[in-house]
Structures are given as structure tokens and as C-alpha cells.
């Protein structure tokens, strides 16, 4: 039986205003056996990493006045800030 390791990394750099930024990231790995869907597993890992970064960023974004103002102005343009931002 042969194993292959797949890895995914996802990161976001957020502007907090006043020359401050925050970079959040997540890396995930999985071992894939012969016959398993490596592409499907990679997509799953990507979605999990993205969700993890988003979850970690939400408290920071909600506390950042700069991001709140940015979200309000973007919401006027796009309609739904949560989906368009991520």
C-alpha cells in the first residue's frame, strides 16, 4: 500500500488601520492511500483551512474600527459583506 501526503496552506493578511496588519494562516496535511480521491481531499482541506482562518479572524475584525468602516462601505456597494469579503 502506497501513501501520498497532500498539504494545503491558506492565509489572509488583514489591514487593521493605523499602519497595523494581522496575518492569519492555517496549514493542513493528510495521507492519501492509493485509490482515494487526492483532489477531493485537497479541496476538503482547503475549505477547512479557509474556514479556520475566517473563524480566527472574526473576533479581530469585529473589534477593528477600520474593518467595521470598510465593511460598511463595501456592503453598500456589494450587498453582502460576509460572502464578498471571503
C-alpha positions in Angstrom: 0.0 0.0 0.0 1.4 3.4 -1.0 0.7 6.6 0.8 0.9 10.1 -0.6 0.9 13.2 1.6 -1.1 16.2 0.4 -0.9 19.6 2.1 -2.8 22.9 1.9 -2.0 26.3 3.3 -4.3 29.3 3.4 -3.6 32.7 4.8 -5.1 36.2 4.9 -3.4 39.5 5.7 -5.8 42.0 7.3 -5.4 45.7 7.4 -6.3 46.9 10.9 -5.7 50.6 10.2 -3.1 52.9 11.7 -0.3 51.0 9.9 -1.2 47.8 11.6 -1.9 44.5 10.0 -2.5 40.9 11.1 -1.7 37.8 9.1 -3.5 34.6 10.0 -2.8 31.2 8.4 -3.6 27.6 8.6 -1.8 24.6 7.1 -3.3 21.1 7.0 -1.9 17.7 5.8 -3.4 14.4 5.1 -2.1 11.0 4.0 -3.9 9.6 0.9 -3.9 5.9 0.1 -3.9 4.6 -3.4 -7.4 4.6 -4.8 -8.5 7.6 -2.7 -9.5 10.9 -4.3 -6.5 13.1 -3.7 -8.1 16.1 -5.5 -11.3 15.8 -3.4 -9.2 15.5 -0.2 -7.2 18.6 -1.2 -10.4 20.6 -1.8 -11.7 19.5 1.6 -8.5 20.5 3.3 -8.6 23.9 1.5 -12.2 24.5 2.7 -11.3 23.5 6.3 -8.2 25.8 6.3 -10.2 28.7 4.9 -13.0 28.2 7.5 -10.4 28.0 10.3 -8.8 31.3 9.3 -12.1 33.0 8.9 -13.2 31.8 12.3 -10.0 33.1 13.9 -10.3 36.5 12.1 -13.9 37.3 13.1 -13.2 38.5 16.6 -10.3 40.7 15.4 -12.4 42.1 12.5 -15.3 42.9 14.8 -13.0 44.7 17.2 -11.3 46.7 14.5 -12.9 50.1 13.8 -11.1 50.3 10.5 -12.5 47.0 9.3 -16.0 47.9 10.5 -16.0 51.1 8.5 -14.5 49.2 5.5 -17.3 46.5 5.8 -20.0 49.2 5.9 -18.7 50.9 2.8 -18.3 47.7 1.0 -21.7 46.4 2.0 -23.2 49.5 0.3 -21.5 48.5 -2.9 -21.9 44.7 -2.9 -24.9 43.9 -0.7 -23.5 41.1 1.4 -20.1 41.8 3.1 -19.6 38.3 4.6 -19.6 36.4 1.3 -17.9 39.0 -0.8 -15.0 39.6 1.6 -14.0 35.9 1.8 
